[in-house]
Amino acid sequence: MTAGENRAPRRLDLVARGRAALDALEHLVAGMGTAVLALVALLSAVLTGLACLVGVGVPLVPAALRGLRAVTDRERARLSRWGPEELVAASPPPAGLRAALADATVRRELVWVVVHGSVGLLLGMVALTLPLHAVQDATFALWWWLLPPEEAATAAYGLWEVRDAAGALAVAALAPVEIALTVVVAPWMARLQAWSGRRLLRPGADVDLHLRVAQLTATRAAVLDAHAAELRRIERSLHDGTQNRLVAVNVLLGAALRALERDPATARESLERAQSAAEQALGELRGVVRTILPPVLTHKSLADALAGLAAACPVPCRIDADPPVRAAASVEATAYFVVAEALTNIAKHSEAERAVVRVRRLGDRLLLQVMDDGRGGADERGSGLAGIRGRVEAHDGTFTLSSPAGGPTTLDVTLPAGT
């Protein structure tokens, strides 16, 4: 692999890391907003509880509970937009104080407002401070001379005294460090800030069971639709391609038989055309069979099969796969078709110069990632991406697409690895 081929995946990695950091900062700032609301809800609950102790707070309990539920539902909606797990809004809280305190959901929500109103707010403030400090230090040399001498001398976190332009320029050297620190810690801080919500605001067991039944019902319908569409595709391929070729073979053989009776010398041409049509029909039939279950997976690992796809892709593509670990045959076939369709879309629409396919086995999950440095703007409507989503969800997997205008495009798929 050449140095240029090594730089392209690293450039994609850097762009992906930068985008992940920006997304994490966005969620941290949004989490800081819900943390402020959590503090308000906590203060309302504490004041209502104190008022109940003196006998005048009971009428305030319903309003305090509605405020608490409004804040927690807002956080559930925020986390559902971000993470893979959907946190549905809880049912209305009980009306009475005793019933509310006996309700497990209300108790978990009270714990959440304490944790998120303190730790979540602190994480959001720290995350917002890092990029602001980076901008401040990067531009310090442009405005330090406007500061009073005592303030300018104690700039740069008090690490050194800034007395001249050289010292002011030295402060700018802190900006890349702060940016790198933000890129590294922001995603981790965002996950830590969201942890309490995902832990405490998830629906109860009964609600989760209803959601699971609804999800399985929708998945079963998607599987049936995908199965019917696959059968129609195979039927069209056999009818429009292979069947027509076989009809041509039959006609040519009949012509050859008749030519044998009249002029045996001309029968050779018909037999040669029949042989060519039979070979074409056999090739088309093999193509249909490969779309049902790629035979390459029978004899080789998934990584080897994907390497074959990468070699045939017009866009230079690198396969980064774990050592061969076999998964269920249907899962490997789905992973193969996901990558094949993704690379086809990249070659047709992305105008990309490089692509990277990563395959990882994490516990009982198979993780796929397809990245390209193309123009972005990929849309599921009217493309093969909808078919990819259908295949993945039929296996109870997850499908995530990130394709901002200008690129890069990142397709993340997880599948149950099976046995």
Buried (B, 14 or more C-beta within 10 A) or exposed (E): EEEEEEEBBEEBEEBBBEBBBBBBBBBBBBBBBBBBBBBBBBEBBEEBBEBBEEEEBEEBBBEBBEBBBEBBBBBBBBBBEBBEEBBBBBEEBBEEBEEBEEBEBBEBBBEBBBBBBBBBBBBBEBBBEBBEBBEBBBEBBEEBEEBEEEEBBBBBEEEEEBEEEEBBEBBBEBBEEBBEBBBEBBBEBBBBBBBBBBEBBBBBEEBEEEEEEEEEEEBEEBBEEBEEEBEEEBEEBBEEBBBBBBEBBEBBBEBBEEBBEEEEEEBEEBBEBBEBBBEBBEEBBEEBEEBEBBEBBEEBBBBBBBBBBBEEBEBBBBBEBBEEBBBBEEBBBBBBBBBBBBBBBBBEBBBBEBBBBBBBBEEEBBBBBBBBBBBBEBEBEEBBBEBBBBBBBBBEBBBEBBBEEEBBBBBBBBBBBBE
